[in-house]
Amino acid sequence: MDIDLNSDLGEGYGPWRMGDDEALLNIISSANIACGFHAGDPVIMERTVRFAARRGIEIDIGAHVGFPDLLGFGRRRMHVEPAELASYVTYQLGALAGIAHACGRRMTHMSFHGALGNMVAADAALSDVLIAAVARFDAGLIVSSSPSAAIERACDRHGLRVATSFLADRACDSQGLLIPRQMPDAVIHDSARVLARVEQLLESGTVTTYDGQTLRLQASSILVHGDTPGAVSLAAAVKERIEEIGGRIVPISRQIS
């Protein structure tokens, strides 16, 4: 089967870096790049796009859109009117699309980060407003998202393609929604468990939820977080396991028609 291997990158600020983006870009097939709100800045964004561009069509470039919350890394909920949030989304998409264009590349997809992503995934009304903003900006973009009925329905209403992403190192509930990071074992640090989850997904098309249920999941992408300790070695191990099982790593833009 074809599967994308994805990571969130560009999540530093000024002289501070989070994760080894260049090393990860030699492993993954698509990158979600922070657009300056929860992390990142113009220099980091351009550097990350240029790193990705060295691999040509082997890697997709996408916008990772979050709350304007550098101090909280976008993981804190903010009370902002949906119409204002839609403007934030457009602003961030425009920033990365412009940098990608200047580097001779095209932005292929977008995803929501952190607290904003969790809110959009669970709230159908908010999802509709923000997905509409994505469609107005570029109806050709793919929305990359963890399982979410709200996002899938909004994408269908607004004519956008959606690529479901399995977060290999994050626990989910029976609806596929992510377990809050404050809960025990919500973030999975044991590489053996992560690899077992990847194997289960590829071999049976299922994942085991936080409370032990079995959830069917048709995923186009597997995501490994770039900001966790050992991210590079974990991403390399996931890539190796995918290929051992007989999978082929392919960017989402070359899977989703």
N, C-alpha and C positions, 0 to 999 in steps of 0.2 A: 504494500500500500504506500501511497504518497503521503508524507506528513511534513509540515513545516516545523522547524525548531527556532524558537523565538525568545528574545530577551529584551528587557527594558534597559536602555542605555542613555548616556549623556547626562547622568544624574549627579553631576558635581555642580560647583558654582565658583567662578573665579579661579583661584589657585587650588581649590579643594576638589579632589576627585573621589568618586565613589565607584569602586569596581574597576576591573581591567577591561575597558571597552575594546581595545584593539585586539586583545587575545580572544575575547568572546566573538568578535566579528570574523575570526578565522574558523569558527565552529558553527555558528548559527546560520540560518537562512533568511531570517527577517529580524529587523530591529525596530523597537518602539522608542523614539527619541524624545526625551523631555524637552518641552518648548518654552522654558523660562518661568513658568508659574510655580510648580512644586519643586523644580530643580532646573538646572541648565541655564545657559546664557548664550548670546549669539556666537561667541568664540567657540564654546564647547559644542554647540549645535553644528557649526560648520566643520569643525574638526572631526566630529563623529560621522557626518555625512561623507566627508572626504575619505575617511578610513573605509567606510562601506563601499564607496564608489570604486575603490581599488579592486573589489571582487566582481565588478560588473553586474550582469544580470543574475548572478548567483545569490544575491541578497536584496530583499525588499526594504524600503525605507518608509517608516510610518511615524505619525505624530502621536505622542503620548500626552494626552490632554488632562490637566488636573486643576485643582483649586489654586488660587494665588496665595500659597502658604509655604514659603521657603523655610520658615522656622520649624514648621511641623511636617515637612516633607510631603505635604498634601494628604496626610493620613488623618487629619482632623476634619470633622464635619463643619461646614460653614453654612450659615443661613443666608442665602442669596436668592433673590427673585429669579425664577426660571428664565425670563427674558434677558436679564443681565448675564446669567450663566451662558446663554446662547451666544452673547457677544464675546464672552471669554473664550468659548470654543472656537468661534470664527477667527479671533485674533491669533490663537495658538496655531491653528491650521495654516493660516496665512504666513506666519513666521517661518515655519518649517518648509512649506511649499516654496517660498521665495528663496530660501537658502539652498534647497535641493535644486531648484531651477538654475541658480547661479553656478552650481557645481556640475551642471550637465546631467542631472538626474531628475526623476519624477517621483513624487510622493505617491505611494500606492495604497496606503491604508491608514487607519487611525484606531486608537483605543483610548479608553478612559482609565485614568490612574486613581489608585488609592480610594479615599473616602468618596470622591465624586463617582468613581466607577461602581462602588458598592451601592450608592444611592440610585444611580441610573438603572442599575440591574434590577433593583427591587421596586422601583416606582414607575408605573406605566405612564403617568402623566408627564413626569419630568423627562423620561426617556423619549417621549414623542416630541417634546420641544427641542431637545438637544440633537436628536437624530435628524429632525427637520433642518436644523442649522447646518449639520454636516452635508445634507443633500443639497442645500442651497449653495454651499461653497463649492462642492464638486461631487456630482452625482455618480462619478466613476470610482469614488473611493470605496474600499472594502472596510467594513467595521469589524475589527477583531475583538472578540469578547469572550469571557468565560460564559458558561451556560446561563441564559437569561431569557425567559419568555417575553419580558417587557421589551428588551432590545430587539429580539427577533421580530416581534410584531410591529414595532416601530419601523424597522428597516423594510419590512414588507410593505407597509403603508406608504413609505416615502421612496420606494424603488431602489433601495441600496442593498448591495450584497453583504452578507454577514458570514464571517469565518469563526466557528466556535473553537475556542482555545482551551486546552486542558492545562491547568496550572499544576505542574507536577509536584511542586513543593508547598502546596497550600491545600488544606482540608476544605471540604464543601459539605453543604447540607443536602437533604433529599431532593431539593429543587435545583441543585447545582450551584447555588449561591455560596459565596465564600464565607467561611466561619470568621468572626471578628478576631483580629490578631491578639487581643487580650486573652482569648481562651487558650487553655493548655493544648499544646500540639497543633494549634491552628497553622503554624509554620513548621514544616517538616524538615528537620536538619539532618536526619539520618539518610545518608546517600543510598543505603541498601533498600530502605523503604521507598524512596523516590523511584529507584529503578524498578522495583517490584510493581509500583503503580503504573509506570510507563508500559511494562510488559503486559499487565492486565488489560490496559486500554487497547493495546495493539492486537492482542490475541483474542479477546472476548468482546471488545467494544463496550466495556463497562468500567466503572470506578466504584470503589467502596467509600461510602459517605462517612461523615464524622461519627454517626451513631451506628455504623456497621451495616447499613442497608446497601443493596447493590443498585446502582443507577446506570441505565444505558446512556451512552454518550457517543455521538458522532462528531469527532473532532477533526478539524483540518490542521491544527497546530498544537504543539506542546511548548509551554513556556517555562523557562527556568529563570528565576529572579537574578539579576546581575549585581544586586547590592548586598547579597548575603555572603558570609564567609565561605570560601571554597567554591564560589560560583563557577569559575573556569573549569576546574577539575570535574565538577558535577555535570556541567554542560557537555564536556568531552565524553564522560561516561554514558550520559543519556544518548548522545549521538552514536556511540559504539554499540549500545544495546539495541537501538532502533535498527541499525544495519545488520546486527547479528540475527535479529528476528526476521529479516528480509524486507524491512521497510526502506523506502527511498526518500531522502530529505529534499524537499522541493518547496520553494517560496510560495506563500499563499496566492500571490497574483498569478502564478502559473498553474494553480489548482482550480481556482474559482472562476467559472466562465460567466 
